[in-house]
Amino acid sequence: MNKSMSELSFLPALELARLIRTKAASAAEIMQAHLSQIERVNPKVNAIVTLVADQALAQARLADDALARGANIGALHGLPVAHKDLFETRGIRTTFGSRIYKDNVPDRDSIIVERAKAAGAITIGKTNTPEFGAGSQTFNEVFGTTANPCDATKTCGGSSGGAAVALACGMTPLADGSDHAASLRNPAAFCGVVGMRPAPGRVPTAPASNPWSTMSVDGPMARNVADLAFYLSALAGPDTRSPIAISESGAKFAGDLQRDFKGVRVAWFKDLGGVPFDRKILENIRVQRKVFEALGCIVEEAEPDWTEATESYNVLRAQGFLGAHAEHVRQHRELVKDTILWQVEEGRKLTAEQIVRATTQRAQLYERMRLFMQRYEYFVLPTTQVLPFDIHQPYVTEIDGVKMNSYIDWMKSCYYITMVETPAISVPCGFTAEGLPIGLQIVGRHRDEWSVLQMAHAYEQASGEGWRKPTVAS
Protein backbone atom coordinates (compact mmCIF):
# COMPACT_ATOMS: atom_id res chain seq x y z
CA MET A 1 0.00 0.00 0.00
CA ASN A 2 1.65 3.22 -1.12
CA LYS A 3 -0.90 5.74 0.14
CA SER A 4 0.05 8.01 3.03
CA MET A 5 -1.75 8.00 6.36
CA SER A 6 -3.43 11.28 5.47
CA GLU A 7 -4.64 9.93 2.13
CA LEU A 8 -6.09 6.83 3.76
CA SER A 9 -8.15 8.89 6.18
CA PHE A 10 -9.93 10.66 3.32
CA LEU A 11 -10.68 7.71 1.06
CA PRO A 12 -14.35 6.78 0.62
CA ALA A 13 -15.67 4.03 2.87
CA LEU A 14 -16.40 1.81 -0.12
CA GLU A 15 -12.79 2.11 -1.27
CA LEU A 16 -11.46 1.40 2.23
CA ALA A 17 -13.68 -1.70 2.44
CA ARG A 18 -12.28 -2.88 -0.91
CA LEU A 19 -8.70 -2.30 0.23
CA ILE A 20 -9.26 -4.35 3.38
CA ARG A 21 -11.09 -7.14 1.56
CA THR A 22 -8.34 -7.44 -1.08
CA LYS A 23 -5.61 -7.06 1.55
CA ALA A 24 -4.19 -4.06 -0.27
CA ALA A 25 -4.31 -2.27 3.09
CA SER A 26 -4.80 -3.67 6.55
CA ALA A 27 -7.56 -2.68 8.92
CA ALA A 28 -4.82 -1.74 11.41
CA GLU A 29 -3.22 0.66 8.89
CA ILE A 30 -6.57 2.27 8.15
CA MET A 31 -7.44 2.54 11.83
CA GLN A 32 -4.06 4.10 12.62
CA ALA A 33 -4.54 6.63 9.82
CA HIS A 34 -7.83 7.77 11.31
CA LEU A 35 -6.47 7.83 14.85
CA SER A 36 -3.59 10.01 13.64
CA GLN A 37 -6.05 12.36 11.97
CA ILE A 38 -8.09 12.57 15.18
CA GLU A 39 -4.97 13.34 17.21
CA ARG A 40 -3.97 16.10 14.79
CA VAL A 41 -7.32 17.72 14.00
CA ASN A 42 -9.80 16.98 16.78
CA PRO A 43 -8.29 19.51 19.25
CA LYS A 44 -9.21 22.23 16.73
CA VAL A 45 -12.86 21.23 16.31
CA ASN A 46 -13.90 19.04 19.29
CA ALA A 47 -15.91 16.53 17.26
CA ILE A 48 -14.94 13.25 18.94
CA VAL A 49 -15.49 13.51 22.67
CA THR A 50 -14.75 9.98 23.85
CA LEU A 51 -11.95 8.19 22.00
CA VAL A 52 -11.19 4.47 22.41
CA ALA A 53 -7.95 4.40 20.45
CA ASP A 54 -6.26 1.37 22.03
CA GLN A 55 -9.41 -0.71 21.90
CA ALA A 56 -10.09 0.26 18.28
CA LEU A 57 -6.55 -0.55 17.16
CA ALA A 58 -6.63 -3.91 18.94
CA GLN A 59 -9.93 -4.78 17.26
CA ALA A 60 -8.51 -3.74 13.88
CA ARG A 61 -5.64 -6.20 14.34
CA LEU A 62 -8.16 -8.90 15.21
CA ALA A 63 -10.07 -8.01 12.04
CA ASP A 64 -6.89 -8.54 10.01
CA ASP A 65 -6.30 -11.88 11.72
CA ALA A 66 -9.85 -12.98 10.91
CA LEU A 67 -9.39 -12.08 7.26
CA ALA A 68 -6.08 -13.95 7.13
CA ARG A 69 -7.82 -17.06 8.52
CA GLY A 70 -10.42 -16.88 5.78
CA ALA A 71 -13.28 -16.16 8.18
CA ASN A 72 -16.61 -14.90 6.89
CA ILE A 73 -16.59 -11.12 7.12
CA GLY A 74 -19.27 -8.45 7.07
CA ALA A 75 -19.62 -5.58 4.61
CA LEU A 76 -18.05 -3.08 7.03
CA HIS A 77 -15.25 -5.39 8.15
CA GLY A 78 -12.44 -3.39 9.75
CA LEU A 79 -13.88 0.05 9.01
CA PRO A 80 -13.72 2.74 11.73
CA VAL A 81 -17.12 4.14 12.73
CA ALA A 82 -17.95 6.95 15.16
CA HIS A 83 -21.25 6.84 17.05
CA LYS A 84 -23.28 9.80 18.22
CA ASP A 85 -23.13 10.27 21.98
CA LEU A 86 -26.90 9.75 22.19
CA PHE A 87 -26.41 6.08 21.27
CA GLU A 88 -25.55 3.65 24.02
CA THR A 89 -22.24 1.84 23.53
CA ARG A 90 -21.49 -1.12 25.75
CA GLY A 91 -18.38 -0.47 27.84
CA ILE A 92 -17.85 3.00 26.33
CA ARG A 93 -18.92 6.20 28.05
CA THR A 94 -22.25 7.56 26.79
CA THR A 95 -23.24 10.94 28.24
CA PHE A 96 -26.13 12.12 26.02
CA GLY A 97 -24.38 15.49 26.31
CA SER A 98 -25.75 15.77 29.85
CA ARG A 99 -23.99 16.33 33.15
CA ILE A 100 -26.46 13.86 34.65
CA TYR A 101 -24.78 11.08 32.66
CA LYS A 102 -21.22 12.41 32.45
CA ASP A 103 -19.80 9.18 33.91
CA ASN A 104 -22.35 6.77 32.43
CA VAL A 105 -20.94 3.55 30.92
CA PRO A 106 -23.75 1.39 29.49
CA ASP A 107 -23.81 -2.40 29.57
CA ARG A 108 -25.66 -2.60 26.22
CA ASP A 109 -25.51 -1.23 22.69
CA SER A 110 -28.21 0.70 20.87
CA ILE A 111 -29.48 -1.21 17.83
CA ILE A 112 -27.64 1.10 15.44
CA VAL A 113 -24.34 0.36 17.20
CA GLU A 114 -25.14 -3.34 17.34
CA ARG A 115 -25.85 -3.38 13.59
CA ALA A 116 -22.58 -1.62 12.72
CA LYS A 117 -20.61 -4.08 14.83
CA ALA A 118 -22.44 -7.06 13.32
CA ALA A 119 -21.34 -5.87 9.87
CA GLY A 120 -17.71 -5.74 11.06
CA ALA A 121 -17.30 -2.04 11.84
CA ILE A 122 -15.07 -0.97 14.71
CA THR A 123 -16.08 1.77 17.12
CA ILE A 124 -13.44 4.48 17.15
CA GLY A 125 -15.23 6.86 19.51
CA LYS A 126 -18.29 8.95 20.31
CA THR A 127 -19.26 12.22 18.61
CA ASN A 128 -20.45 15.38 20.31
CA THR A 129 -24.11 16.35 20.54
CA PRO A 130 -26.12 19.04 22.32
CA GLU A 131 -27.66 18.04 25.64
CA PHE A 132 -30.09 15.18 24.94
CA GLY A 133 -29.90 16.16 21.28
CA ALA A 134 -32.02 19.27 21.83
CA GLY A 135 -31.25 21.97 19.27
CA SER A 136 -29.26 22.34 16.06
CA GLN A 137 -26.17 23.81 17.68
CA THR A 138 -23.67 21.34 19.14
CA PHE A 139 -22.60 22.42 22.61
CA ASN A 140 -23.03 21.04 26.12
CA GLU A 141 -21.69 21.43 29.64
CA VAL A 142 -19.81 18.12 29.54
CA PHE A 143 -17.58 18.55 26.50
CA GLY A 144 -18.06 22.10 25.26
CA THR A 145 -18.73 23.28 21.71
CA THR A 146 -17.96 21.68 18.36
CA ALA A 147 -16.67 24.05 15.67
CA ASN A 148 -17.57 24.17 11.99
CA PRO A 149 -14.74 22.59 9.95
CA CYS A 150 -14.99 25.31 7.29
CA ASP A 151 -14.91 28.22 9.74
CA ALA A 152 -14.14 27.61 13.40
CA THR A 153 -16.00 30.79 14.39
CA LYS A 154 -19.27 29.22 13.18
CA THR A 155 -21.49 26.41 14.44
CA CYS A 156 -21.45 22.97 12.86
CA GLY A 157 -25.19 22.63 13.43
CA GLY A 158 -26.71 19.69 15.25
CA SER A 159 -27.70 17.65 16.90
CA SER A 160 -25.44 15.22 15.02
CA GLY A 161 -22.84 17.97 14.79
CA GLY A 162 -19.84 16.02 16.03
CA ALA A 163 -20.59 13.29 13.50
CA ALA A 164 -20.69 15.73 10.58
CA VAL A 165 -17.43 17.40 11.63
CA ALA A 166 -15.65 14.09 12.19
CA LEU A 167 -16.62 13.04 8.66
CA ALA A 168 -15.68 16.34 7.06
CA CYS A 169 -12.26 16.24 8.73
CA GLY A 170 -11.36 12.67 7.81
CA MET A 171 -11.57 11.36 11.38
CA THR A 172 -14.00 8.61 10.38
CA PRO A 173 -15.29 7.38 7.00
CA LEU A 174 -18.78 6.67 8.37
CA ALA A 175 -20.86 8.10 11.19
CA ASP A 176 -24.39 7.97 12.48
CA GLY A 177 -26.93 10.21 14.10
CA SER A 178 -30.56 10.77 14.92
CA ASP A 179 -33.06 13.23 13.45
CA HIS A 180 -36.16 14.80 15.01
CA ALA A 181 -36.35 18.35 13.73
CA ALA A 182 -33.24 18.33 11.52
CA SER A 183 -30.44 16.55 13.33
CA LEU A 184 -29.04 14.43 10.48
CA ARG A 185 -29.76 16.98 7.76
CA ASN A 186 -28.84 20.32 9.35
CA PRO A 187 -25.24 19.43 10.37
CA ALA A 188 -24.68 17.71 7.03
CA ALA A 189 -25.63 20.95 5.29
CA PHE A 190 -23.55 23.11 7.64
CA CYS A 191 -20.44 20.91 7.26
CA GLY A 192 -20.60 19.96 3.58
CA VAL A 193 -21.31 16.24 4.01
CA VAL A 194 -24.30 13.95 3.39
CA GLY A 195 -26.96 13.10 5.96
CA MET A 196 -30.17 11.12 5.51
CA ARG A 197 -33.36 11.02 7.53
CA PRO A 198 -34.76 7.58 6.66
CA ALA A 199 -38.39 6.61 7.04
CA PRO A 200 -39.38 5.85 10.64
CA GLY A 201 -38.55 2.21 11.34
CA ARG A 202 -36.08 1.82 8.48
CA VAL A 203 -33.27 1.81 11.03
CA PRO A 204 -34.90 0.33 14.15
CA THR A 205 -34.51 2.37 17.33
CA ALA A 206 -33.98 0.78 20.72
CA PRO A 207 -33.79 1.54 23.52
CA ALA A 208 -36.34 4.36 23.24
CA SER A 209 -38.61 6.12 25.74
CA ASN A 210 -41.49 5.87 23.27
CA PRO A 211 -40.76 3.13 20.71
CA TRP A 212 -44.01 3.88 18.83
CA SER A 213 -43.04 7.46 18.04
CA THR A 214 -42.24 8.29 14.40
CA MET A 215 -40.88 11.76 15.11
CA SER A 216 -37.26 10.84 15.81
CA VAL A 217 -35.33 8.41 13.62
CA ASP A 218 -31.78 7.05 13.51
CA GLY A 219 -29.73 7.07 10.34
CA PRO A 220 -26.40 7.30 8.51
CA MET A 221 -23.99 10.06 7.54
CA ALA A 222 -21.07 9.97 5.11
CA ARG A 223 -19.01 12.16 2.80
CA ASN A 224 -20.79 10.97 -0.33
CA VAL A 225 -24.09 9.35 -1.27
CA ALA A 226 -22.67 5.95 -2.25
CA ASP A 227 -20.94 5.58 1.13
CA LEU A 228 -24.14 6.59 2.93
CA ALA A 229 -26.16 4.00 1.00
CA PHE A 230 -23.49 1.40 1.80
CA TYR A 231 -23.77 2.16 5.52
CA LEU A 232 -27.58 2.18 5.41
CA SER A 233 -27.51 -1.32 3.91
CA ALA A 234 -25.91 -2.53 7.15
CA LEU A 235 -28.13 -0.51 9.51
CA ALA A 236 -31.56 -1.16 8.00
CA GLY A 237 -33.74 -4.22 8.56
CA PRO A 238 -36.38 -5.62 10.92
CA ASP A 239 -36.04 -5.99 14.67
CA THR A 240 -38.75 -7.03 17.14
CA ARG A 241 -37.42 -4.60 19.75
CA SER A 242 -38.86 -1.78 17.63
CA PRO A 243 -42.63 -2.07 17.11
CA ILE A 244 -42.47 0.18 14.04
CA ALA A 245 -39.46 -1.51 12.41
CA ILE A 246 -39.84 -2.00 8.64
CA SER A 247 -39.68 -5.67 7.69
CA GLU A 248 -37.57 -5.27 4.53
CA SER A 249 -33.88 -6.13 4.53
CA GLY A 250 -31.39 -3.33 3.99
CA ALA A 251 -29.48 -5.30 1.36
CA LYS A 252 -30.87 -3.37 -1.62
CA PHE A 253 -29.21 -0.18 -0.45
CA ALA A 254 -25.83 -1.67 -1.39
CA GLY A 255 -26.90 -1.90 -5.05
CA ASP A 256 -25.97 0.16 -8.10
CA LEU A 257 -27.31 3.70 -7.68
CA GLN A 258 -27.27 4.55 -11.39
CA ARG A 259 -30.65 5.41 -12.94
CA ASP A 260 -32.16 7.26 -15.91
CA PHE A 261 -34.23 10.26 -14.75
CA LYS A 262 -35.63 11.34 -18.11
CA GLY A 263 -39.24 12.44 -17.67
CA VAL A 264 -39.24 12.13 -13.86
CA ARG A 265 -41.34 14.84 -12.22
CA VAL A 266 -39.67 16.97 -9.57
CA ALA A 267 -41.52 19.52 -7.43
CA TRP A 268 -39.43 22.63 -6.77
CA PHE A 269 -40.27 24.41 -3.51
CA LYS A 270 -41.92 27.83 -3.44
CA ASP A 271 -41.73 29.32 0.06
CA LEU A 272 -43.19 26.60 2.33
CA GLY A 273 -46.17 28.82 3.04
CA GLY A 274 -44.15 31.89 3.96
CA VAL A 275 -41.09 30.43 5.70
CA PRO A 276 -38.14 32.90 5.65
CA PHE A 277 -34.75 31.97 4.17
CA ASP A 278 -31.34 33.61 4.09
CA ARG A 279 -31.08 35.20 0.64
CA LYS A 280 -27.67 33.65 -0.04
CA ILE A 281 -29.20 30.21 0.35
CA LEU A 282 -32.03 31.04 -2.04
CA GLU A 283 -29.57 32.37 -4.63
CA ASN A 284 -27.56 29.18 -4.50
CA ILE A 285 -30.53 26.80 -4.53
CA ARG A 286 -32.16 28.47 -7.55
CA VAL A 287 -29.09 27.61 -9.62
CA GLN A 288 -29.42 23.92 -8.76
CA ARG A 289 -32.67 23.60 -10.69
CA LYS A 290 -30.64 23.45 -13.90
CA VAL A 291 -28.91 20.29 -12.69
CA PHE A 292 -32.21 18.43 -12.37
CA GLU A 293 -33.34 19.68 -15.75
CA ALA A 294 -30.05 18.53 -17.28
CA LEU A 295 -30.76 15.07 -15.84
CA GLY A 296 -33.95 15.05 -17.91
CA CYS A 297 -36.35 15.79 -15.06
CA ILE A 298 -39.57 17.75 -15.52
CA VAL A 299 -39.19 20.41 -12.85
CA GLU A 300 -42.22 22.40 -11.70
CA GLU A 301 -42.68 24.89 -8.89
CA ALA A 302 -45.11 23.19 -6.55
CA GLU A 303 -45.43 22.19 -2.92
CA PRO A 304 -48.07 20.68 -0.64
CA ASP A 305 -50.14 22.76 1.76
CA TRP A 306 -48.16 23.19 4.99
CA THR A 307 -51.04 24.74 6.96
CA GLU A 308 -50.86 23.92 10.69
CA ALA A 309 -47.53 22.10 10.35
CA THR A 310 -45.88 24.41 12.88
CA GLU A 311 -48.66 24.10 15.44
CA SER A 312 -48.80 20.33 15.16
CA TYR A 313 -45.02 19.90 15.34
CA ASN A 314 -44.66 22.12 18.39
CA VAL A 315 -47.35 20.22 20.30
CA LEU A 316 -46.02 16.77 19.43
CA ARG A 317 -42.44 17.80 20.18
CA ALA A 318 -43.44 19.16 23.59
CA GLN A 319 -45.38 15.97 24.32
CA GLY A 320 -42.33 13.90 23.40
CA PHE A 321 -39.96 15.95 25.53
CA LEU A 322 -42.31 15.65 28.50
CA GLY A 323 -42.26 11.87 28.17
CA ALA A 324 -38.49 11.65 27.68
CA HIS A 325 -37.24 14.28 30.12
CA ALA A 326 -39.80 15.06 32.84
CA GLU A 327 -37.97 12.74 35.22
CA HIS A 328 -34.61 14.33 34.39
CA VAL A 329 -36.08 17.72 35.25
CA ARG A 330 -37.73 16.43 38.44
CA GLN A 331 -34.57 14.86 39.78
CA HIS A 332 -31.83 17.11 38.35
CA ARG A 333 -33.41 20.41 37.38
CA GLU A 334 -30.20 22.32 38.08
CA LEU A 335 -28.31 20.16 35.56
CA VAL A 336 -30.77 20.60 32.67
CA LYS A 337 -30.37 23.44 30.14
CA ASP A 338 -32.98 26.16 29.80
CA THR A 339 -34.39 25.14 26.42
CA ILE A 340 -35.18 21.63 27.66
CA LEU A 341 -36.75 23.04 30.84
CA TRP A 342 -38.92 25.23 28.62
CA GLN A 343 -39.78 22.34 26.32
CA VAL A 344 -40.83 20.09 29.22
CA GLU A 345 -42.90 22.89 30.74
CA GLU A 346 -44.64 23.37 27.38
CA GLY A 347 -45.43 19.67 27.48
CA ARG A 348 -46.94 19.96 30.95
CA LYS A 349 -49.28 22.71 29.75
CA LEU A 350 -50.77 20.59 26.97
CA THR A 351 -54.40 19.54 27.13
CA ALA A 352 -55.83 16.32 25.73
CA GLU A 353 -57.66 18.41 23.14
CA GLN A 354 -54.39 19.99 21.94
CA ILE A 355 -52.71 16.61 21.55
CA VAL A 356 -55.68 15.17 19.66
CA ARG A 357 -55.79 18.24 17.42
CA ALA A 358 -52.06 18.02 16.70
CA THR A 359 -52.33 14.33 15.85
CA THR A 360 -55.23 15.02 13.50
CA GLN A 361 -53.33 17.88 11.87
CA ARG A 362 -50.38 15.60 11.27
CA ALA A 363 -52.62 12.98 9.71
CA GLN A 364 -53.97 15.64 7.35
CA LEU A 365 -50.43 16.80 6.48
CA TYR A 366 -49.42 13.23 5.71
CA GLU A 367 -52.42 12.72 3.43
CA ARG A 368 -51.79 15.98 1.56
CA MET A 369 -48.16 14.98 1.04
CA ARG A 370 -49.14 11.48 -0.07
CA LEU A 371 -51.50 12.84 -2.72
CA PHE A 372 -48.95 15.46 -3.79
CA MET A 373 -46.26 12.83 -4.27
CA GLN A 374 -48.50 10.80 -6.56
CA ARG A 375 -47.72 13.43 -9.20
CA TYR A 376 -44.12 14.09 -8.20
CA GLU A 377 -41.45 11.55 -7.35
CA TYR A 378 -39.33 14.15 -5.57
CA PHE A 379 -39.74 17.38 -3.66
CA VAL A 380 -36.61 19.57 -3.60
CA LEU A 381 -35.95 22.44 -1.20
CA PRO A 382 -33.11 23.99 0.85
CA THR A 383 -31.97 21.90 3.79
CA THR A 384 -31.61 24.89 6.08
CA GLN A 385 -33.10 28.36 6.28
CA VAL A 386 -29.83 29.92 7.42
CA LEU A 387 -26.09 29.61 6.93
CA PRO A 388 -23.80 28.42 9.75
CA PHE A 389 -24.01 31.13 12.41
CA ASP A 390 -21.81 32.37 15.25
CA ILE A 391 -20.52 29.55 17.41
CA HIS A 392 -21.40 31.48 20.57
CA GLN A 393 -25.04 31.95 19.55
CA PRO A 394 -27.23 29.16 21.00
CA TYR A 395 -29.84 29.36 18.26
CA VAL A 396 -31.20 31.59 15.50
CA THR A 397 -33.47 34.40 16.64
CA GLU A 398 -34.17 36.15 13.31
CA ILE A 399 -34.13 35.28 9.59
CA ASP A 400 -34.28 38.00 6.94
CA GLY A 401 -35.98 40.38 9.38
CA VAL A 402 -38.46 37.78 10.68
CA LYS A 403 -38.27 37.10 14.43
CA MET A 404 -38.22 33.48 15.58
CA ASN A 405 -40.63 32.39 18.31
CA SER A 406 -38.50 29.64 19.87
CA TYR A 407 -35.16 27.86 19.76
CA ILE A 408 -36.49 25.46 17.09
CA ASP A 409 -38.50 27.90 14.98
CA TRP A 410 -35.67 28.32 12.44
CA MET A 411 -35.72 24.65 11.38
CA LYS A 412 -39.04 24.46 9.54
CA SER A 413 -37.46 23.52 6.21
CA CYS A 414 -36.49 20.26 7.89
CA TYR A 415 -39.16 19.62 10.51
CA TYR A 416 -41.99 20.07 8.02
CA ILE A 417 -40.54 17.00 6.29
CA THR A 418 -40.37 15.18 9.63
CA MET A 419 -44.11 15.69 9.97
CA VAL A 420 -44.99 13.89 6.72
CA GLU A 421 -42.73 10.88 7.36
CA THR A 422 -41.04 10.89 3.98
CA PRO A 423 -37.32 10.03 3.66
CA ALA A 424 -35.06 13.00 2.94
CA ILE A 425 -31.38 13.51 2.27
CA SER A 426 -29.16 16.58 2.51
CA VAL A 427 -26.39 16.78 -0.09
CA PRO A 428 -23.77 19.54 -0.54
CA CYS A 429 -24.69 22.00 -3.27
CA GLY A 430 -21.96 24.61 -3.05
CA PHE A 431 -20.43 27.28 -0.87
CA THR A 432 -20.93 30.96 -0.23
CA ALA A 433 -18.22 33.43 -1.22
CA GLU A 434 -17.06 33.21 2.41
CA GLY A 435 -16.61 29.44 2.10
CA LEU A 436 -19.64 28.31 4.11
CA PRO A 437 -21.35 25.11 2.90
CA ILE A 438 -24.96 25.00 1.67
CA GLY A 439 -27.15 21.90 1.59
CA LEU A 440 -29.86 20.79 -0.82
CA GLN A 441 -32.67 18.60 0.52
CA ILE A 442 -34.16 15.89 -1.69
CA VAL A 443 -37.41 14.37 -0.39
CA GLY A 444 -38.92 11.17 -1.75
CA ARG A 445 -42.08 9.14 -1.50
CA HIS A 446 -43.17 7.20 1.57
CA ARG A 447 -40.49 4.67 2.58
CA ASP A 448 -38.71 5.04 -0.77
CA GLU A 449 -35.15 5.69 0.43
CA TRP A 450 -33.75 3.82 -2.57
CA SER A 451 -35.19 6.32 -5.02
CA VAL A 452 -33.95 9.22 -2.88
CA LEU A 453 -30.45 7.75 -2.84
CA GLN A 454 -30.51 7.30 -6.61
CA MET A 455 -31.51 10.91 -7.22
CA ALA A 456 -29.04 12.23 -4.67
CA HIS A 457 -26.26 10.22 -6.31
CA ALA A 458 -27.24 11.49 -9.77
CA TYR A 459 -27.32 15.09 -8.52
CA GLU A 460 -23.94 14.66 -6.81
CA GLN A 461 -22.37 13.37 -10.02
CA ALA A 462 -24.03 15.90 -12.35
CA SER A 463 -23.54 18.99 -10.20
CA GLY A 464 -19.85 18.50 -9.50
CA GLU A 465 -20.59 19.65 -5.98
CA GLY A 466 -19.86 17.55 -2.95
CA TRP A 467 -17.61 17.27 0.06
CA ARG A 468 -14.40 19.28 -0.06
CA LYS A 469 -11.55 18.81 2.36
CA PRO A 470 -11.70 21.72 4.85
CA THR A 471 -8.57 23.71 5.50
CA VAL A 472 -8.49 22.69 9.17
CA ALA A 473 -8.13 19.04 8.13
CA SER A 474 -5.41 19.49 5.50
Number of C-alpha atoms within 10 A of each C-alpha: 10 8 9 10 17 16 13 23 28 22 16 19 25 17 12 25 22 16 16 22 20 11 14 12 19 23 29 22 20 26 29 20 22 26 27 17 23 26 14 14 20 22 12 16 22 21 34 27 23 19 19 14 19 11 13 23 23 13 21 27 17 15 24 20 14 14 20 10 9 8 10 8 15 16 20 26 26 32 28 31 26 27 28 28 31 24 25 27 24 15 12 21 21 25 27 23 27 24 18 17 13 15 13 16 15 16 10 14 18 18 22 25 23 16 18 26 21 17 19 20 27 26 27 27 26 30 30 35 37 30 25 20 28 23 25 29 33 30 30 20 15 19 21 16 23 32 27 34 30 26 22 15 14 21 30 37 35 32 33 37 35 36 37 38 34 30 29 28 29 27 32 33 28 28 30 31 32 27 25 22 29 31 32 35 36 35 34 37 31 31 34 34 29 33 37 35 32 28 27 25 25 27 29 27 27 20 15 13 12 14 17 14 16 16 19 22 25 27 27 29 32 29 31 23 29 24 21 26 28 23 28 26 21 26 28 27 19 19 18 11 14 19 15 19 21 20 13 11 14 21 15 15 22 18 13 10 19 11 11 12 17 13 12 17 21 25 23 20 17 15 13 17 12 8 15 21 20 15 14 15 22 15 11 18 21 13 10 16 16 14 17 22 17 14 18 15 19 16 20 15 11 17 21 20 14 18 13 13 21 16 14 23 22 19 22 22 19 22 20 20 22 23 15 16 17 20 12 17 18 10 11 12 15 13 13 20 17 11 16 23 19 15 23 24 17 17 22 15 13 15 11 9 9 15 17 14 15 21 16 13 20 21 15 18 23 19 14 16 23 18 11 19 22 11 12 21 18 23 26 25 25 25 29 26 26 23 23 25 20 18 21 12 11 16 20 22 16 15 16 11 10 11 13 15 11 14 17 19 19 24 21 21 23 26 23 19 23 26 24 24 25 22 25 31 28 31 31 30 25 24 19 13 8 8 11 20 27 30 33 26 28 24 29 26 24 17 18 16 24 19 19 24 25 22 26 26 20 20 24 20 13 13 18 12 15 22 22 16 16 18 10 17 21 11
